Amino acid sequence: MSDSSATTAALDMAQLQQAQDTAAWVLEEGKRLGLDGVEVNVSLSQGFSVNVRQGEVETVEFHRDRGVSVTVFQGLCKGHASSSDDNRDSLRDTLKAASAIARYTEADKHAGLAPADQLARDIPELDLYHPWEMDTGRAIDEAMACEKVARDDSRIVNSEGASINSGASLRVFATSEGFLHGYRGTHHSRVCSVVAEDDDGMQRDYWYDGGRIGEKLADAETVGQMSRERALSRLGAVIPETGELPVIFAPEVASGLLGHLVSGISGGAIYRRSSFLQDSLGKAVLPAGFTLSEHPHLPAGNASSPFDGDGLPTGEQAFVEDGILTSFALSLYASRRLGMSPTGNGGGVRNLRVTDTGESLEALMARVPKGILITEVMGQGVNMVTGDYSRGASGFLFENGRITSPVQEFTIAGHLAEMLRGIQGSGTDVDYRGNIACGSLLLSPMKIAGR
């Protein structure tokens, strides 16, 4: 099947220049209107998504989104407005709307643009833009092939479908303090999810791969095979006995645990005093020997960025060194609220890495006589203020270093601070698909509520 009329998701340099011209015009118009300060974000994204299910094309979707958001300052008062239209009349109205809002907001001594001497000046090229030579016709063919492989077993009784997604985006950020820069990026993915069944019931699982470079993704057949094998491996799952056992978080779950740590050290949570790590600066939050570091300039990194959401420079840094929390992750506003220096984390953290202890998953399992490998967690039982943690889970029971049976319908419970400090090992099976790259994590015993 082919579709010669479909094009790959791509944005050219002329579109980036147009976005920069739009941002520059907004700044000039803000100056003409007598505003004390103006910040503008211009974004454009486009791409497509193909979904097939049960051997049939289910959806082919194209998207194209444009946005311009402006923040204006009048003294210590701030107003914000946005528009999906970048024509000059609409942008002028948007500026006036933001200015009107600023007249009614309360003065905030911590608000304001980053001064010129703090702004990023050297903007590195990070190799983030890689259009994929993938039109919708080819995407349909590959999604069909992916699902066909995934269903190639009589125990696979249903499919939630296979999809291929391709997108390109650009972002321009500018402020009246003298910053105006932008860059383009891409992101592509393959996904497949199927349902297996035996006499004990049905089990669902999936697999995906995603990144900036489409040619480096796992191919369609591999994604289909992984989703099939993962679904089949869960057949015959039982409910484990209630008790306490060491647990291993698989990489895709472990990254979520570290994400709770990141949320706990974010400046917004700290100045609002709503973090379980509120007073932990200079204290142990991970075991000795562990480092949690940020690498925002990784070439083609999924979360790489040459500057942060305030226009400040990004750079490699460690938040945790030898287990000790050495820095919060601070935007400009949070740093002012806390009386600290900003860390270039306006908009979040980028490309986190955690120390691994040089052990494979099998080696981690061999370190304890019996435990549970957690491959999925569900529910909202995480309290970021108190650190209480209680979530539904499924995975695999293992003994003497070998998986013995799949398990399901149980709850794991603990306290986030204790779970993080209780990490016993970090595996070499690192998952690089997300913003937080880590391998499997072996934790101290947790409470298991089963049968």
C-alpha positions in Angstrom: 0.0 0.0 0.0 1.3 3.4 -0.8 0.2 7.0 -0.6 2.2 9.3 -2.7 0.2 12.3 -1.6 1.3 12.0 2.0 4.5 13.7 3.2 6.9 13.1 6.0 6.5 15.2 9.2 9.0 18.0 8.6 9.5 21.7 9.4 12.0 23.7 7.3 14.3 26.6 8.3 12.0 29.1 6.7 9.3 28.2 9.2 11.8 28.6 12.1 12.8 32.0 10.8 9.1 33.0 10.5 8.6 32.0 14.1 11.6 34.1 15.1 10.3 37.0 13.2 6.9 36.6 14.9 8.6 36.7 18.4 10.7 39.7 17.4 7.5 41.6 16.3 5.8 40.8 19.6 8.7 42.2 21.5 8.7 45.4 19.5 4.9 45.8 19.8 5.2 45.3 23.6 7.8 48.0 23.7 5.5 50.3 21.6 2.7 49.6 24.1 4.9 50.8 27.0 5.1 47.4 28.7 7.9 47.0 31.2 8.8 43.5 30.1 7.6 40.9 27.6 8.3 37.2 27.2 7.0 35.3 24.2 6.9 31.6 23.2 6.2 30.6 19.6 5.6 26.9 18.9 4.6 24.9 15.8 4.2 21.1 15.6 3.0 18.8 12.9 2.9 15.2 12.1 0.8 12.1 11.7 -0.3 9.0 13.5 -1.4 5.7 11.9 -3.3 3.1 13.9 -4.3 -0.4 12.7 -6.2 -3.1 14.6 -7.1 -6.6 13.7 -5.5 -6.3 10.3 -7.5 -3.2 9.4 -6.7 0.5 9.3 -8.4 2.1 12.2 -7.3 5.7 12.0 -4.9 7.9 10.0 -4.6 11.3 11.8 -2.7 14.4 10.8 -2.1 17.2 13.2 -0.7 20.7 12.9 -0.7 23.0 15.9 0.5 26.6 16.2 0.6 28.7 19.4 1.9 32.0 20.6 1.9 32.7 24.3 2.9 36.0 25.8 3.7 37.0 29.4 3.9 40.7 30.2 5.1 42.6 33.2 4.0 46.0 34.5 6.1 46.7 37.5 5.8 43.6 39.7 2.5 42.5 38.2 2.3 39.8 35.6 -0.3 38.9 32.9 -0.4 36.0 30.5 -2.4 35.3 27.3 -2.1 33.0 24.3 -3.3 32.7 20.8 -3.4 30.0 18.1 -3.3 32.6 15.4 0.0 34.4 14.6 -1.4 37.2 12.4 -0.4 40.7 13.7 -3.9 41.8 14.7 -4.4 38.7 16.8 -1.0 39.1 18.4 -1.7 42.7 19.2 -5.0 41.7 20.9 -3.1 39.0 22.8 -0.6 41.5 24.1 -3.4 43.8 25.2 -5.3 41.0 26.9 -2.2 40.0 28.9 -1.6 43.7 29.8 -5.2 44.0 31.0 -4.8 40.9 33.2 -1.6 42.3 34.7 -3.5 45.3 35.9 -5.6 43.1 38.1 -3.0 40.7 39.5 -1.3 41.1 42.8 2.3 42.4 42.8 4.9 39.6 43.2 8.4 40.7 44.1 9.8 37.5 42.8 8.3 37.8 39.3 10.1 39.2 36.4 12.4 38.3 33.4 15.9 37.0 33.7 18.3 39.9 33.5 20.6 40.0 30.5 23.7 38.8 32.3 21.9 35.5 33.3 20.6 34.6 29.8 22.1 31.9 27.7 24.6 33.3 25.1 26.2 30.2 23.6 23.4 28.1 22.1 24.7 24.6 21.3 23.6 22.6 18.3 22.2 19.4 19.8 21.2 17.4 16.7 17.6 17.2 17.6 16.0 17.4 14.2 15.7 14.2 12.2 12.7 14.0 9.8 11.8 10.4 9.1 11.4 9.1 5.6 8.1 7.6 6.5 4.9 8.5 4.7 1.4 7.3 5.7 1.4 4.5 3.2 4.6 3.0 4.4 3.5 3.6 8.0 0.3 1.6 7.4 2.3 -1.3 5.9 4.7 -1.4 8.8 2.0 -1.1 11.5 0.2 -4.1 9.8 3.4 -6.1 9.8 4.0 -5.2 13.5 0.5 -6.4 14.5 0.7 -9.5 12.4 3.9 -10.6 14.2 2.3 -9.7 17.6 -0.7 -11.9 16.8 1.3 -14.9 15.6 0.3 -17.2 18.4 -3.0 -19.0 19.0 -3.1 -17.7 22.6 -3.2 -14.1 21.3 -6.9 -13.6 21.1 -7.3 -9.9 20.7 -5.3 -6.8 19.8 -5.4 -3.2 21.0 -3.6 -2.3 17.8 -0.3 -1.2 16.4 0.6 2.4 15.7 3.4 4.5 14.1 3.7 8.1 15.0 6.0 10.8 13.5 6.2 14.4 14.5 8.3 17.5 14.1 8.2 20.7 16.2 9.9 24.0 16.7 10.1 26.4 19.6 11.2 30.0 19.7 11.6 31.8 23.0 12.3 35.5 23.3 12.3 38.2 26.1 12.7 41.9 26.1 15.9 41.5 28.0 17.7 40.6 24.8 17.0 36.9 24.2 15.7 35.4 21.0 16.5 31.9 20.0 14.8 28.8 18.7 15.4 25.2 17.5 13.6 22.3 15.8 13.1 18.8 17.0 11.5 15.5 16.0 10.0 12.5 17.8 8.9 9.2 16.3 7.6 6.0 17.8 6.3 2.5 17.1 3.8 0.9 19.5 1.9 -2.4 19.7 -0.5 -3.9 22.4 -2.1 -7.3 22.4 -4.2 -9.6 24.6 -3.4 -13.2 25.5 -5.7 -15.8 27.0 -5.5 -19.2 28.6 -7.7 -21.2 30.9 -6.9 -18.8 33.8 -8.0 -15.7 32.0 -6.7 -12.8 29.8 -3.6 -10.8 30.1 -2.6 -7.6 28.2 0.8 -6.2 27.5 2.6 -3.9 25.0 5.9 -2.7 23.8 7.1 0.5 22.1 10.2 2.3 21.0 10.5 6.0 20.6 13.1 8.7 19.9 14.2 11.5 17.7 15.7 9.4 15.0 13.2 7.1 13.3 15.8 4.9 11.6 17.2 4.0 15.0 14.0 2.6 16.5 13.4 -1.1 16.9 11.8 -2.3 13.7 8.2 -3.2 13.4 8.7 -6.9 13.7 10.7 -6.5 16.9 8.1 -4.3 18.5 5.4 -6.8 17.6 7.4 -9.8 18.9 8.2 -8.0 22.2 4.5 -7.2 22.8 3.5 -10.8 22.0 6.1 -12.3 24.3 5.3 -9.9 27.2 1.6 -10.7 27.0 2.2 -14.4 26.9 4.6 -14.3 29.8 1.9 -13.0 32.0 -0.5 -16.0 31.4 -1.2 -18.0 34.5 -0.6 -15.2 36.9 -1.4 -15.8 40.5 -1.9 -13.5 43.5 1.2 -13.6 45.8 1.0 -14.2 49.5 0.8 -11.2 51.9 4.1 -10.4 53.5 7.4 -8.5 53.0 9.7 -9.2 50.1 12.6 -7.5 48.3 11.3 -6.1 45.1 13.0 -5.2 41.8 11.5 -2.4 39.8 11.9 -3.1 36.0 13.4 -0.1 34.1 10.1 1.3 33.0 8.8 1.3 36.6 12.1 2.4 38.1 12.2 5.6 36.1 8.8 6.4 37.7 10.3 6.0 41.1 13.2 8.3 40.3 10.6 10.7 38.8 9.1 11.0 42.3 12.5 12.0 43.6 12.8 14.6 40.9 9.3 15.9 41.7 10.4 16.1 45.4 13.4 18.3 44.7 11.7 20.6 42.2 11.7 24.2 43.3 7.9 24.6 43.1 7.4 21.8 45.6 10.1 23.1 47.9 9.0 26.7 48.1 5.4 25.6 48.6 6.6 23.2 51.3 4.8 20.3 49.7 7.6 17.8 49.3 8.6 14.7 51.2 12.2 15.9 50.6 11.5 19.3 52.0 14.5 19.6 54.4 16.8 17.1 52.7 19.4 19.4 51.2 22.8 18.1 52.3 21.3 14.8 53.5 21.3 11.3 52.1 18.4 10.6 49.6 20.0 7.7 47.8 22.5 5.1 49.0 26.2 6.0 49.2 27.9 5.7 45.8 24.8 6.8 43.8 24.7 9.9 41.6 21.7 11.4 39.9 22.8 13.7 37.2 21.3 15.8 34.4 22.7 15.9 30.8 20.7 18.4 28.8 23.2 18.6 25.9 23.2 15.0 24.8 23.2 14.9 21.0 19.8 13.8 19.8 18.7 13.3 23.4 15.0 12.8 24.0 14.8 15.8 26.4 17.9 17.8 25.3 17.5 21.5 25.2 20.1 24.3 24.6 18.3 26.6 27.1 15.6 26.4 29.7 12.1 27.8 30.0 13.5 31.1 31.3 16.2 31.5 28.7 18.9 30.5 31.1 21.7 28.2 30.0 21.3 24.5 30.5 24.3 22.3 31.4 25.4 19.0 33.0 25.0 18.9 36.7 24.4 16.5 39.6 21.5 16.8 42.0 22.6 13.8 44.1 26.3 13.0 44.6 27.4 9.9 46.6 23.9 9.6 47.8 23.7 13.2 49.2 21.2 15.7 47.8 23.4 18.6 46.7 21.0 20.8 44.8 17.3 21.4 44.1 16.1 21.7 40.5 15.2 25.4 40.3 13.6 27.6 37.8 14.3 31.3 37.9 11.1 32.1 39.9 11.6 29.2 42.4 15.2 30.3 42.9 14.0 33.8 43.8 11.4 32.4 46.2 14.1 30.3 47.9 16.9 32.8 47.8 19.1 30.5 45.8 20.7 30.5 42.4 18.7 29.2 39.4 19.9 25.8 38.1 18.7 26.1 34.5 15.6 23.9 35.2 12.8 26.2 34.1 10.5 23.7 32.4 11.9 20.7 34.3 14.9 18.4 34.2 16.4 17.0 31.1 18.0 13.6 30.4 18.6 12.3 33.9 21.0 9.4 34.5 21.5 7.4 37.7 24.6 5.3 38.7 24.4 1.6 37.8 26.1 -0.9 40.0 27.3 -3.0 37.0 24.9 -5.8 37.5 22.5 -7.5 35.1 18.9 -8.1 36.0 19.8 -11.8 36.5 22.6 -10.7 38.9 20.2 -8.5 40.9 17.7 -11.3 41.2 20.5 -13.6 42.4 21.3 -11.3 45.3 18.2 -12.3 47.3 16.7 -15.7 47.8 13.2 -14.6 46.9 11.5 -11.5 45.6 9.1 -9.9 43.1 10.1 -8.2 39.8 7.6 -5.4 39.4 6.8 -4.7 35.7 3.7 -2.6 36.1 2.2 -0.3 38.8 -1.2 1.3 38.8 -3.3 3.7 40.8 -2.7 7.1 42.4 -1.5 6.1 45.8 1.6 8.3 45.9 1.5 11.2 48.4 4.3 13.6 47.4 3.8 15.6 50.6 4.2 12.8 53.1 6.0 10.3 50.9 3.5 7.5 51.5 3.5 5.0 48.7 0.8 2.4 48.0 0.1 1.1 44.5 -1.4 -1.9 42.7 1.2 -3.9 40.9 1.9 -6.9 38.7 5.1 -8.7 37.7 6.9 -12.0 38.4 7.9 -13.9 41.5 11.6 -15.0 41.4 13.6 -17.4 43.6 17.3 -18.1 43.6 17.8 -15.8 40.7 15.2 -17.3 38.4 11.6 -16.3 37.6 9.1 -18.9 38.8 5.7 -17.4 38.0 3.8 -14.3 37.0 1.9 -12.5 39.8 -0.9 -10.0 39.7 -3.6 -8.2 41.8 -1.4 -7.2 44.7 -0.4 -4.0 46.4 3.1 -2.8 47.3 3.5 -0.2 50.0 6.3 1.8 51.6 7.6 5.3 52.1 9.3 7.0 49.2 12.3 8.3 51.2 12.9 4.8 52.6 12.5 3.2 49.2 15.0 5.5 47.6 17.6 5.1 50.4 16.9 1.4 50.4 18.0 0.8 46.8 20.5 -2.1 46.8 21.5 -2.2 43.2 21.0 -0.6 39.9 21.0 -2.7 36.7 22.8 -2.4 33.4 19.5 -3.0 31.5 19.1 0.8 31.0 16.0 2.0 29.3 16.9 5.2 27.3 13.4 5.8 25.8 12.3 8.4 28.3 13.7 11.5 30.1 15.0 9.4 33.0 17.4 6.6 31.9 17.9 3.9 34.4 18.0 0.1 34.7 16.2 -2.2 37.1 16.4 -1.2 40.7 16.7 -3.7 43.6 15.0 -2.3 46.7 14.8 -3.4 50.3 11.8 -5.5 51.3 8.4 -3.8 50.8 5.0 -4.7 52.2 3.1 -7.0 49.8 -0.7 -7.2 50.2 -1.9 -10.2 48.3 -3.8 -13.2 49.4 
